[in-house]
């Protein structure tokens, strides 16, 4: 009897951190679905709102703008307020955003919905990392980071093929309404299971710098800008494909249906999920992070050019090319570790927030440009009231992506020269 009573608190201690963390990770999976959902719904959105590719891109880019501008303050908010209250507010913003988006009759109102979704989604990843730091020993942090990435990619996979299948069965508005109800369910889970944990002795002894001073330390270092620009130039092409234009491009390049194109694009996401831990391990154990960055960036450029300029209808070849593209794209992630090592502990979180801000703001800037270029080359062809773009149109507009990767290689060269100069 006493043994049974004693075992219950022990079981609670063992499982409670996992329940808390998975509750937060559930929200991360949810926001990952929301992030890529517009890509599958692109044709339907252009038809229902009677908008061009440029307008659709601007509307979708508002998500990344909202996500990016709040990245640096989030760490400070989570440190001072805790995780639970900001996380509840974040889920509520996503619920309101999806509700607004599902009922919108004008693309400006839909854009407001995407803006709210982006604001809410911006808390997901950092909140999960904070929960991992608070409730688990440091030895488990890398494991939980990898698990979080895998959960996020699973969410994006759900936002591709399964969502494309549902689009054929239901209106996009019905699907987004279900996103709202899903958000309400996740809100209930977080309200019940997520708990804050504070260490008074840690907070009382730690001297924290003002946010403006932290930012100035990071931004005054030229290498901070080089690493942040490199990461942005690598990740933006991936987001352009996964969040909006990947499915329409593959429909044009492979002459496939929306569902088949979404299935193909899923291989890029799988490649990223597989490559992130493998290439991260290689970078850590080889002690040659810069070489990993150079080789994977160059390989990413080759595979993306293969996808863009040498289209084929062969499913196996397309799947392999997309998988390799996602795999090599994930090779930029060790740059976050290098960014962290560049700065003292007092500003490391700020430096990573700055890097993540540029990642998202890059997509906010470039995504509308892709839409403008598509409209520039459009030749008055429409299908069911929505503009139709040919393979040549997509190749012209998406040529920005390999150009960005070439620029990423230039930044790597600048960083490498700086390291060689310092060591010399």
KOLDREN-293523 format. One record per residue (C-alpha): chain; y, z, x; residue in three letters. Coordinates in Angstrom, 3 decimals. Layout:
{r 'A', {Y, Z, X}, 'Ala'}
...
END
This chain:
{r 'A', {0.000, 0.000, 0.000}, 'Unk'}
{r 'A', {2.483, 1.001, 2.681}, 'Unk'}
{r 'A', {1.415, -1.963, 4.792}, 'Unk'}
{r 'A', {2.165, -4.319, 1.917}, 'Unk'}
{r 'A', {5.594, -2.790, 1.356}, 'Unk'}
{r 'A', {6.423, -3.021, 5.040}, 'Unk'}
{r 'A', {5.295, -6.631, 5.253}, 'Unk'}
{r 'A', {7.712, -7.787, 2.528}, 'Unk'}
{r 'A', {10.904, -6.977, 4.500}, 'Unk'}
{r 'A', {9.291, -8.507, 7.584}, 'Unk'}
{r 'A', {8.510, -11.748, 5.718}, 'Unk'}
{r 'A', {12.055, -11.819, 4.393}, 'Unk'}
{r 'A', {13.445, -11.473, 7.926}, 'Unk'}
{r 'A', {11.206, -14.301, 9.147}, 'Unk'}
{r 'A', {11.898, -16.772, 6.348}, 'Unk'}
{r 'A', {15.464, -15.928, 5.309}, 'Unk'}
{r 'A', {17.165, -17.839, 8.189}, 'Unk'}
{r 'A', {15.143, -20.971, 7.371}, 'Unk'}
{r 'A', {15.943, -20.747, 3.647}, 'Unk'}
{r 'A', {19.655, -20.315, 4.418}, 'Unk'}
{r 'A', {19.700, -23.198, 6.896}, 'Unk'}
{r 'A', {17.706, -25.591, 4.691}, 'Unk'}
{r 'A', {20.072, -24.875, 1.797}, 'Unk'}
{r 'A', {22.949, -26.113, 3.956}, 'Unk'}
{r 'A', {20.866, -29.028, 5.285}, 'Unk'}
{r 'A', {20.184, -30.093, 1.690}, 'Unk'}
{r 'A', {23.921, -30.680, 1.283}, 'Unk'}
{r 'A', {23.953, -32.692, 4.527}, 'Unk'}
{r 'A', {21.204, -34.966, 3.171}, 'Unk'}
{r 'A', {23.178, -35.321, -0.078}, 'Unk'}
{r 'A', {26.403, -36.351, 1.663}, 'Unk'}
{r 'A', {24.436, -38.807, 3.810}, 'Unk'}
{r 'A', {23.283, -40.569, 0.632}, 'Unk'}
{r 'A', {26.873, -40.677, -0.621}, 'Unk'}
{r 'A', {28.120, -42.066, 2.702}, 'Unk'}
{r 'A', {25.982, -45.239, 2.596}, 'Unk'}
{r 'A', {25.737, -45.759, -1.184}, 'Unk'}
{r 'A', {28.639, -48.238, -1.399}, 'Unk'}
{r 'A', {26.769, -50.734, 0.785}, 'Unk'}
{r 'A', {23.986, -51.175, -1.757}, 'Unk'}
{r 'A', {26.469, -51.226, -4.647}, 'Unk'}
{r 'A', {28.946, -53.593, -2.927}, 'Unk'}
{r 'A', {28.366, -56.640, -5.157}, 'Unk'}
{r 'A', {28.427, -54.558, -8.354}, 'Unk'}
{r 'A', {31.627, -52.783, -7.303}, 'Unk'}
{r 'A', {33.419, -56.046, -6.488}, 'Unk'}
{r 'A', {32.318, -57.476, -9.849}, 'Unk'}
{r 'A', {33.226, -54.456, -12.019}, 'Unk'}
{r 'A', {36.570, -53.715, -10.356}, 'Unk'}
{r 'A', {37.342, -57.428, -9.802}, 'Unk'}
{r 'A', {38.270, -56.768, -6.175}, 'Unk'}
{r 'A', {38.062, -58.622, -2.871}, 'Unk'}
{r 'A', {36.147, -57.675, 0.264}, 'Unk'}
{r 'A', {39.362, -56.265, 1.779}, 'Unk'}
{r 'A', {39.966, -54.031, -1.243}, 'Unk'}
{r 'A', {36.355, -52.830, -1.259}, 'Unk'}
{r 'A', {36.606, -52.052, 2.458}, 'Unk'}
{r 'A', {39.839, -50.097, 2.003}, 'Unk'}
{r 'A', {38.325, -48.124, -0.861}, 'Unk'}
{r 'A', {35.182, -47.303, 1.122}, 'Unk'}
{r 'A', {37.167, -46.497, 4.282}, 'Unk'}
{r 'A', {38.986, -43.648, 2.493}, 'Unk'}
{r 'A', {35.765, -41.642, 2.844}, 'Unk'}
{r 'A', {35.960, -41.908, 6.656}, 'Unk'}
{r 'A', {39.694, -41.192, 6.718}, 'Unk'}
{r 'A', {39.226, -37.936, 4.791}, 'Unk'}
{r 'A', {36.154, -37.050, 6.863}, 'Unk'}
{r 'A', {37.949, -37.650, 10.147}, 'Unk'}
{r 'A', {41.323, -35.951, 9.683}, 'Unk'}
{r 'A', {39.808, -32.539, 8.914}, 'Unk'}
{r 'A', {37.150, -32.391, 11.662}, 'Unk'}
{r 'A', {39.197, -30.385, 14.186}, 'Unk'}
{r 'A', {40.359, -27.627, 11.755}, 'Unk'}
{r 'A', {36.866, -27.202, 10.244}, 'Unk'}
{r 'A', {35.533, -25.225, 13.221}, 'Unk'}
{r 'A', {38.464, -22.808, 12.977}, 'Unk'}
{r 'A', {37.981, -22.445, 9.196}, 'Unk'}
{r 'A', {34.259, -21.697, 9.573}, 'Unk'}
{r 'A', {34.956, -19.163, 12.330}, 'Unk'}
{r 'A', {37.592, -17.264, 10.361}, 'Unk'}
{r 'A', {36.409, -17.565, 6.737}, 'Unk'}
{r 'A', {32.646, -17.843, 7.193}, 'Unk'}
{r 'A', {30.337, -20.601, 6.039}, 'Unk'}
{r 'A', {29.520, -19.873, 2.402}, 'Unk'}
{r 'A', {32.959, -20.184, 0.766}, 'Unk'}
{r 'A', {33.973, -23.406, 2.564}, 'Unk'}
{r 'A', {30.526, -24.866, 1.848}, 'Unk'}
{r 'A', {30.827, -24.096, -1.879}, 'Unk'}
{r 'A', {34.304, -25.674, -1.936}, 'Unk'}
{r 'A', {32.961, -28.730, -0.076}, 'Unk'}
{r 'A', {30.149, -29.291, -2.588}, 'Unk'}
{r 'A', {32.617, -28.904, -5.462}, 'Unk'}
{r 'A', {34.837, -31.604, -3.912}, 'Unk'}
{r 'A', {31.815, -33.935, -3.747}, 'Unk'}
{r 'A', {30.946, -33.155, -7.373}, 'Unk'}
{r 'A', {34.504, -33.881, -8.525}, 'Unk'}
{r 'A', {34.658, -36.990, -6.309}, 'Unk'}
{r 'A', {31.435, -38.491, -7.694}, 'Unk'}
{r 'A', {32.538, -37.688, -11.262}, 'Unk'}
{r 'A', {35.880, -39.446, -10.684}, 'Unk'}
{r 'A', {34.166, -42.406, -9.009}, 'Unk'}
{r 'A', {31.594, -42.858, -11.799}, 'Unk'}
{r 'A', {34.264, -42.947, -14.530}, 'Unk'}
{r 'A', {36.871, -44.998, -12.654}, 'Unk'}
{r 'A', {38.129, -48.167, -14.327}, 'Unk'}
{r 'A', {40.460, -49.136, -11.449}, 'Unk'}
{r 'A', {39.614, -49.317, -7.775}, 'Unk'}
{r 'A', {42.543, -47.022, -6.851}, 'Unk'}
{r 'A', {40.978, -44.257, -8.961}, 'Unk'}
{r 'A', {37.595, -45.029, -7.376}, 'Unk'}
{r 'A', {39.309, -44.733, -3.988}, 'Unk'}
{r 'A', {40.516, -41.246, -4.940}, 'Unk'}
{r 'A', {36.905, -40.374, -5.734}, 'Unk'}
{r 'A', {35.760, -41.609, -2.303}, 'Unk'}
{r 'A', {38.575, -39.619, -0.669}, 'Unk'}
{r 'A', {37.389, -36.396, -2.354}, 'Unk'}
{r 'A', {33.777, -37.146, -1.408}, 'Unk'}
{r 'A', {34.851, -37.646, 2.217}, 'Unk'}
{r 'A', {36.757, -34.342, 2.273}, 'Unk'}
{r 'A', {33.763, -32.471, 0.917}, 'Unk'}
{r 'A', {31.248, -34.248, 3.136}, 'Unk'}
{r 'A', {33.234, -33.429, 6.267}, 'Unk'}
{r 'A', {32.026, -29.804, 6.138}, 'Unk'}
{r 'A', {28.299, -30.552, 5.922}, 'Unk'}
{r 'A', {27.226, -31.100, 9.542}, 'Unk'}
{r 'A', {29.387, -28.423, 11.178}, 'Unk'}
{r 'A', {28.422, -25.883, 8.504}, 'Unk'}
{r 'A', {24.725, -26.448, 9.244}, 'Unk'}
{r 'A', {25.326, -26.112, 12.980}, 'Unk'}
{r 'A', {27.269, -22.892, 12.353}, 'Unk'}
{r 'A', {24.426, -21.498, 10.223}, 'Unk'}
{r 'A', {21.989, -22.382, 13.006}, 'Unk'}
{r 'A', {24.162, -20.560, 15.547}, 'Unk'}
{r 'A', {24.522, -17.478, 13.325}, 'Unk'}
{r 'A', {20.958, -17.060, 12.060}, 'Unk'}
{r 'A', {18.766, -18.333, 14.894}, 'Unk'}
{r 'A', {18.386, -17.588, 18.614}, 'Unk'}
{r 'A', {20.069, -20.001, 21.011}, 'Unk'}
{r 'A', {16.657, -21.343, 22.076}, 'Unk'}
{r 'A', {16.206, -22.935, 18.628}, 'Unk'}
{r 'A', {19.619, -24.636, 18.455}, 'Unk'}
{r 'A', {18.482, -27.979, 19.935}, 'Unk'}
{r 'A', {15.481, -28.050, 17.589}, 'Unk'}
{r 'A', {17.672, -27.414, 14.554}, 'Unk'}
{r 'A', {20.201, -30.042, 15.684}, 'Unk'}
{r 'A', {17.389, -32.581, 15.902}, 'Unk'}
{r 'A', {16.044, -31.535, 12.501}, 'Unk'}
{r 'A', {19.527, -31.881, 11.018}, 'Unk'}
{r 'A', {19.856, -35.405, 12.390}, 'Unk'}
{r 'A', {16.447, -36.300, 10.958}, 'Unk'}
{r 'A', {17.398, -34.879, 7.532}, 'Unk'}
{r 'A', {20.665, -36.839, 7.584}, 'Unk'}
{r 'A', {18.852, -40.070, 8.404}, 'Unk'}
{r 'A', {16.356, -39.371, 5.588}, 'Unk'}
{r 'A', {19.362, -39.049, 3.271}, 'Unk'}
{r 'A', {20.729, -42.388, 4.483}, 'Unk'}
{r 'A', {17.313, -43.992, 3.993}, 'Unk'}
{r 'A', {17.312, -42.746, 0.379}, 'Unk'}
{r 'A', {20.757, -44.320, 0.041}, 'Unk'}
{r 'A', {19.353, -47.725, 1.041}, 'Unk'}
{r 'A', {15.969, -48.906, -0.331}, 'Unk'}
{r 'A', {15.409, -46.426, -3.218}, 'Unk'}
{r 'A', {19.023, -46.825, -4.318}, 'Unk'}
{r 'A', {18.747, -50.629, -4.171}, 'Unk'}
{r 'A', {15.684, -50.387, -6.428}, 'Unk'}
{r 'A', {17.551, -48.168, -8.911}, 'Unk'}
{r 'A', {20.532, -50.555, -8.956}, 'Unk'}
{r 'A', {18.229, -53.175, -10.503}, 'Unk'}
{r 'A', {17.181, -50.714, -13.217}, 'Unk'}
{r 'A', {20.437, -48.958, -14.060}, 'Unk'}
{r 'A', {24.211, -49.369, -13.826}, 'Unk'}
{r 'A', {25.828, -48.072, -10.640}, 'Unk'}
{r 'A', {27.882, -45.738, -12.859}, 'Unk'}
{r 'A', {24.719, -44.079, -14.194}, 'Unk'}
{r 'A', {23.452, -43.595, -10.626}, 'Unk'}
{r 'A', {26.742, -42.033, -9.452}, 'Unk'}
{r 'A', {26.678, -39.738, -12.521}, 'Unk'}
{r 'A', {23.251, -38.565, -11.334}, 'Unk'}
{r 'A', {24.853, -37.882, -7.939}, 'Unk'}
{r 'A', {27.226, -35.539, -9.775}, 'Unk'}
{r 'A', {24.362, -33.639, -11.406}, 'Unk'}
{r 'A', {22.504, -33.493, -8.087}, 'Unk'}
{r 'A', {25.608, -31.975, -6.515}, 'Unk'}
{r 'A', {25.707, -29.298, -9.219}, 'Unk'}
{r 'A', {22.090, -28.421, -8.406}, 'Unk'}
{r 'A', {22.888, -28.170, -4.680}, 'Unk'}
{r 'A', {25.927, -26.008, -5.503}, 'Unk'}
{r 'A', {23.623, -23.578, -7.325}, 'Unk'}
{r 'A', {21.201, -23.481, -4.366}, 'Unk'}
{r 'A', {24.002, -22.772, -1.864}, 'Unk'}
{r 'A', {25.590, -20.131, -4.105}, 'Unk'}
{r 'A', {22.277, -18.254, -4.332}, 'Unk'}
{r 'A', {20.746, -18.660, -0.878}, 'Unk'}
{r 'A', {23.462, -19.203, 1.729}, 'Unk'}
{r 'A', {24.757, -15.982, 3.279}, 'Unk'}
{r 'A', {27.370, -15.325, 5.928}, 'Unk'}
{r 'A', {26.597, -13.324, 8.998}, 'Unk'}
{r 'A', {29.357, -11.951, 11.210}, 'Unk'}
{r 'A', {29.231, -10.182, 14.522}, 'Unk'}
{r 'A', {32.233, -7.871, 14.671}, 'Unk'}
{r 'A', {31.681, -7.022, 18.306}, 'Unk'}
{r 'A', {31.777, -10.726, 19.168}, 'Unk'}
{r 'A', {34.921, -11.529, 17.198}, 'Unk'}
{r 'A', {36.797, -8.446, 18.395}, 'Unk'}
{r 'A', {36.128, -9.154, 22.061}, 'Unk'}
{r 'A', {36.687, -12.910, 22.015}, 'Unk'}
{r 'A', {40.166, -14.201, 22.684}, 'Unk'}
{r 'A', {40.798, -17.320, 20.685}, 'Unk'}
{r 'A', {43.473, -19.800, 21.547}, 'Unk'}
{r 'A', {45.766, -21.281, 18.936}, 'Unk'}
{r 'A', {44.488, -24.570, 17.529}, 'Unk'}
{r 'A', {47.548, -26.500, 18.737}, 'Unk'}
{r 'A', {47.061, -25.179, 22.269}, 'Unk'}
{r 'A', {43.352, -26.032, 22.178}, 'Unk'}
{r 'A', {44.161, -29.589, 21.082}, 'Unk'}
{r 'A', {46.776, -30.008, 23.791}, 'Unk'}
{r 'A', {44.288, -28.936, 26.496}, 'Unk'}
{r 'A', {41.779, -31.514, 25.273}, 'Unk'}
{r 'A', {44.261, -34.343, 24.723}, 'Unk'}
{r 'A', {45.979, -33.917, 28.091}, 'Unk'}
{r 'A', {42.743, -34.777, 29.857}, 'Unk'}
{r 'A', {42.431, -38.597, 30.200}, 'Unk'}
{r 'A', {38.634, -38.351, 30.296}, 'Unk'}
{r 'A', {38.687, -36.785, 26.826}, 'Unk'}
{r 'A', {40.226, -39.987, 25.499}, 'Unk'}
{r 'A', {37.780, -42.155, 27.450}, 'Unk'}
{r 'A', {34.707, -40.347, 26.116}, 'Unk'}
{r 'A', {36.105, -40.189, 22.571}, 'Unk'}
{r 'A', {37.042, -43.886, 22.556}, 'Unk'}
{r 'A', {33.637, -44.817, 24.000}, 'Unk'}
{r 'A', {31.812, -42.881, 21.248}, 'Unk'}
{r 'A', {34.056, -44.391, 18.571}, 'Unk'}
{r 'A', {33.472, -47.940, 19.825}, 'Unk'}
{r 'A', {29.697, -47.366, 19.785}, 'Unk'}
{r 'A', {29.376, -45.596, 16.442}, 'Unk'}
{r 'A', {31.833, -47.649, 14.374}, 'Unk'}
{r 'A', {29.689, -50.847, 14.352}, 'Unk'}
{r 'A', {26.714, -48.750, 13.217}, 'Unk'}
{r 'A', {28.739, -47.245, 10.356}, 'Unk'}
{r 'A', {30.135, -50.652, 9.355}, 'Unk'}
{r 'A', {26.587, -51.916, 8.940}, 'Unk'}
{r 'A', {25.012, -48.811, 7.408}, 'Unk'}
{r 'A', {27.833, -47.793, 5.066}, 'Unk'}
{r 'A', {28.986, -51.124, 3.589}, 'Unk'}
{r 'A', {28.394, -54.587, 5.053}, 'Unk'}
{r 'A', {24.823, -54.373, 6.402}, 'Unk'}
{r 'A', {23.078, -55.163, 3.119}, 'Unk'}
{r 'A', {25.382, -58.080, 2.101}, 'Unk'}
{r 'A', {25.125, -59.567, 5.621}, 'Unk'}
{r 'A', {21.314, -59.365, 5.650}, 'Unk'}
{r 'A', {21.175, -60.930, 2.174}, 'Unk'}
{r 'A', {23.095, -63.910, 3.600}, 'Unk'}
{r 'A', {21.345, -64.097, 6.996}, 'Unk'}
{r 'A', {17.765, -63.726, 5.730}, 'Unk'}
{r 'A', {18.182, -65.318, 2.270}, 'Unk'}
{r 'A', {16.662, -62.169, 0.778}, 'Unk'}
{r 'A', {17.253, -60.045, -2.312}, 'Unk'}
{r 'A', {19.381, -56.913, -2.346}, 'Unk'}
{r 'A', {16.252, -54.734, -2.329}, 'Unk'}
{r 'A', {14.660, -56.620, 0.596}, 'Unk'}
{r 'A', {17.931, -56.472, 2.586}, 'Unk'}
{r 'A', {18.183, -52.700, 2.004}, 'Unk'}
{r 'A', {14.594, -52.310, 3.219}, 'Unk'}
{r 'A', {15.450, -54.250, 6.377}, 'Unk'}
{r 'A', {18.587, -52.202, 7.038}, 'Unk'}
{r 'A', {16.486, -49.043, 6.798}, 'Unk'}
{r 'A', {14.902, -50.024, 10.133}, 'Unk'}
{r 'A', {18.281, -49.613, 11.838}, 'Unk'}
{r 'A', {18.519, -46.053, 10.498}, 'Unk'}
{r 'A', {14.926, -45.301, 11.529}, 'Unk'}
{r 'A', {15.648, -46.647, 15.013}, 'Unk'}
{r 'A', {18.663, -44.343, 15.324}, 'Unk'}
{r 'A', {16.634, -41.327, 14.159}, 'Unk'}
{r 'A', {13.833, -42.106, 16.641}, 'Unk'}
{r 'A', {16.137, -42.966, 19.534}, 'Unk'}
{r 'A', {18.411, -39.913, 19.307}, 'Unk'}
{r 'A', {15.851, -37.291, 20.462}, 'Unk'}
{r 'A', {14.065, -39.645, 22.904}, 'Unk'}
{r 'A', {17.201, -40.875, 24.669}, 'Unk'}
{r 'A', {18.725, -37.388, 24.538}, 'Unk'}
{r 'A', {15.631, -36.017, 26.286}, 'Unk'}
{r 'A', {15.789, -38.820, 28.869}, 'Unk'}
{r 'A', {19.467, -38.095, 29.573}, 'Unk'}
{r 'A', {18.839, -34.346, 29.980}, 'Unk'}
{r 'A', {15.715, -34.601, 32.136}, 'Unk'}
{r 'A', {16.741, -37.541, 34.317}, 'Unk'}
{r 'A', {20.086, -35.879, 35.146}, 'Unk'}
{r 'A', {21.530, -39.401, 34.928}, 'Unk'}
{r 'A', {23.447, -39.335, 31.668}, 'Unk'}
{r 'A', {25.825, -42.083, 32.787}, 'Unk'}
{r 'A', {22.987, -44.496, 33.545}, 'Unk'}
{r 'A', {21.472, -43.823, 30.121}, 'Unk'}
{r 'A', {24.843, -44.597, 28.520}, 'Unk'}
{r 'A', {25.261, -47.844, 30.467}, 'Unk'}
{r 'A', {21.730, -49.164, 29.860}, 'Unk'}
{r 'A', {21.654, -48.300, 26.170}, 'Unk'}
{r 'A', {25.164, -49.668, 25.534}, 'Unk'}
{r 'A', {24.300, -52.993, 27.157}, 'Unk'}
{r 'A', {20.980, -53.141, 25.241}, 'Unk'}
{r 'A', {22.814, -52.304, 21.994}, 'Unk'}
{r 'A', {25.187, -55.230, 22.636}, 'Unk'}
{r 'A', {22.289, -57.639, 23.177}, 'Unk'}
{r 'A', {20.347, -56.568, 20.069}, 'Unk'}
{r 'A', {23.434, -56.650, 17.835}, 'Unk'}
{r 'A', {24.308, -60.168, 19.048}, 'Unk'}
{r 'A', {20.698, -61.145, 18.348}, 'Unk'}
{r 'A', {21.016, -59.889, 14.760}, 'Unk'}
{r 'A', {24.417, -61.503, 14.179}, 'Unk'}
{r 'A', {24.086, -64.895, 15.836}, 'Unk'}
{r 'A', {20.361, -65.698, 15.813}, 'Unk'}
{r 'A', {19.324, -65.039, 12.203}, 'Unk'}
{r 'A', {15.774, -65.642, 11.065}, 'Unk'}
{r 'A', {13.832, -65.233, 7.843}, 'Unk'}
{r 'A', {10.892, -63.662, 9.696}, 'Unk'}
{r 'A', {10.704, -60.075, 8.386}, 'Unk'}
{r 'A', {8.899, -58.635, 11.426}, 'Unk'}
{r 'A', {11.434, -60.040, 13.901}, 'Unk'}
{r 'A', {14.360, -58.813, 11.776}, 'Unk'}
{r 'A', {12.811, -55.351, 11.442}, 'Unk'}
{r 'A', {12.241, -55.138, 15.219}, 'Unk'}
{r 'A', {15.795, -56.262, 16.017}, 'Unk'}
{r 'A', {17.341, -53.774, 13.586}, 'Unk'}
{r 'A', {15.105, -50.947, 14.825}, 'Unk'}
{r 'A', {16.051, -51.646, 18.456}, 'Unk'}
{r 'A', {19.728, -51.892, 17.522}, 'Unk'}
{r 'A', {19.671, -48.432, 15.902}, 'Unk'}
{r 'A', {17.534, -47.055, 18.762}, 'Unk'}
{r 'A', {19.938, -48.184, 21.492}, 'Unk'}
{r 'A', {23.019, -47.216, 19.465}, 'Unk'}
{r 'A', {21.820, -43.586, 19.464}, 'Unk'}
{r 'A', {22.074, -43.679, 23.261}, 'Unk'}
{r 'A', {25.783, -42.833, 22.978}, 'Unk'}
{r 'A', {24.994, -39.278, 21.801}, 'Unk'}
{r 'A', {24.690, -37.805, 25.354}, 'Unk'}
{r 'A', {28.422, -38.540, 25.675}, 'Unk'}
{r 'A', {28.986, -35.524, 23.393}, 'Unk'}
{r 'A', {27.203, -33.338, 25.925}, 'Unk'}
{r 'A', {29.306, -34.834, 28.719}, 'Unk'}
{r 'A', {32.460, -34.201, 26.690}, 'Unk'}
{r 'A', {31.424, -30.571, 26.209}, 'Unk'}
{r 'A', {30.755, -30.126, 29.949}, 'Unk'}
{r 'A', {34.184, -31.574, 30.708}, 'Unk'}
{r 'A', {36.022, -28.608, 29.146}, 'Unk'}
{r 'A', {36.008, -24.789, 29.420}, 'Unk'}
{r 'A', {34.080, -22.817, 26.737}, 'Unk'}
{r 'A', {37.293, -21.864, 24.896}, 'Unk'}
{r 'A', {38.005, -25.458, 23.871}, 'Unk'}
{r 'A', {34.544, -27.060, 23.749}, 'Unk'}
{r 'A', {34.298, -26.940, 19.957}, 'Unk'}
{r 'A', {37.777, -28.461, 19.695}, 'Unk'}
{r 'A', {36.831, -31.243, 22.128}, 'Unk'}
{r 'A', {33.776, -32.156, 20.034}, 'Unk'}
{r 'A', {35.887, -32.044, 16.866}, 'Unk'}
{r 'A', {38.404, -34.387, 18.512}, 'Unk'}
{r 'A', {35.573, -36.758, 19.466}, 'Unk'}
{r 'A', {34.147, -36.735, 15.951}, 'Unk'}
{r 'A', {37.621, -37.332, 14.507}, 'Unk'}
{r 'A', {38.014, -40.556, 16.483}, 'Unk'}
{r 'A', {34.487, -41.610, 15.439}, 'Unk'}
{r 'A', {35.442, -41.509, 11.770}, 'Unk'}
{r 'A', {39.016, -42.737, 12.096}, 'Unk'}
{r 'A', {37.718, -45.767, 14.011}, 'Unk'}
{r 'A', {35.653, -46.744, 10.980}, 'Unk'}
{r 'A', {38.628, -46.085, 8.694}, 'Unk'}
{r 'A', {40.696, -48.590, 10.727}, 'Unk'}
{r 'A', {38.086, -51.283, 11.436}, 'Unk'}
{r 'A', {36.279, -51.389, 8.061}, 'Unk'}
{r 'A', {39.306, -52.806, 6.169}, 'Unk'}
{r 'A', {39.871, -55.353, 8.976}, 'Unk'}
{r 'A', {36.327, -56.671, 8.417}, 'Unk'}
{r 'A', {37.149, -57.071, 4.721}, 'Unk'}
{r 'A', {40.434, -58.866, 5.516}, 'Unk'}
{r 'A', {38.601, -61.301, 7.820}, 'Unk'}
{r 'A', {36.000, -61.992, 5.124}, 'Unk'}
{r 'A', {38.728, -62.810, 2.610}, 'Unk'}
{r 'A', {40.542, -64.950, 5.185}, 'Unk'}
{r 'A', {37.514, -67.236, 5.528}, 'Unk'}
{r 'A', {36.553, -67.229, 1.820}, 'Unk'}
{r 'A', {36.482, -70.651, 0.094}, 'Unk'}
{r 'A', {36.895, -69.941, -3.639}, 'Unk'}
{r 'A', {33.190, -69.406, -4.393}, 'Unk'}
{r 'A', {32.070, -66.684, -6.799}, 'Unk'}
{r 'A', {28.864, -65.450, -8.401}, 'Unk'}
{r 'A', {29.062, -63.594, -11.737}, 'Unk'}
{r 'A', {32.743, -62.889, -11.155}, 'Unk'}
{r 'A', {32.368, -61.492, -7.624}, 'Unk'}
{r 'A', {33.396, -63.328, -4.456}, 'Unk'}
{r 'A', {30.545, -64.905, -2.493}, 'Unk'}
{r 'A', {30.623, -64.945, 1.302}, 'Unk'}
{r 'A', {28.414, -67.154, 3.448}, 'Unk'}
{r 'A', {26.581, -66.269, 6.661}, 'Unk'}
{r 'A', {29.363, -67.912, 8.688}, 'Unk'}
{r 'A', {31.941, -65.694, 6.978}, 'Unk'}
{r 'A', {29.975, -62.551, 7.872}, 'Unk'}
{r 'A', {29.399, -63.707, 11.442}, 'Unk'}
{r 'A', {33.127, -64.298, 11.896}, 'Unk'}
{r 'A', {34.215, -60.960, 10.393}, 'Unk'}
{r 'A', {31.458, -58.849, 11.977}, 'Unk'}
{r 'A', {32.152, -60.323, 15.431}, 'Unk'}
{r 'A', {34.437, -57.305, 15.769}, 'Unk'}
{r 'A', {31.291, -55.216, 16.295}, 'Unk'}
{r 'A', {30.063, -56.779, 19.575}, 'Unk'}
{r 'A', {33.692, -56.905, 20.750}, 'Unk'}
{r 'A', {33.899, -53.135, 20.277}, 'Unk'}
{r 'A', {30.698, -52.604, 22.267}, 'Unk'}
{r 'A', {32.103, -54.715, 25.121}, 'Unk'}
{r 'A', {35.156, -52.434, 25.083}, 'Unk'}
{r 'A', {32.806, -49.436, 25.135}, 'Unk'}
{r 'A', {31.305, -50.803, 28.361}, 'Unk'}
{r 'A', {34.833, -51.070, 29.792}, 'Unk'}
{r 'A', {35.470, -47.381, 29.005}, 'Unk'}
{r 'A', {32.152, -46.470, 30.666}, 'Unk'}
{r 'A', {33.290, -48.366, 33.757}, 'Unk'}
{r 'A', {36.584, -46.406, 33.764}, 'Unk'}
{r 'A', {34.731, -43.087, 33.360}, 'Unk'}
{r 'A', {32.251, -44.003, 36.109}, 'Unk'}
{r 'A', {35.055, -44.974, 38.474}, 'Unk'}
{r 'A', {36.762, -41.649, 37.777}, 'Unk'}
{r 'A', {33.569, -39.718, 38.538}, 'Unk'}
{r 'A', {32.999, -41.716, 41.752}, 'Unk'}
{r 'A', {36.624, -41.129, 42.803}, 'Unk'}
{r 'A', {36.353, -37.358, 42.230}, 'Unk'}
{r 'A', {33.013, -37.058, 44.040}, 'Unk'}
{r 'A', {34.355, -39.166, 46.895}, 'Unk'}
END
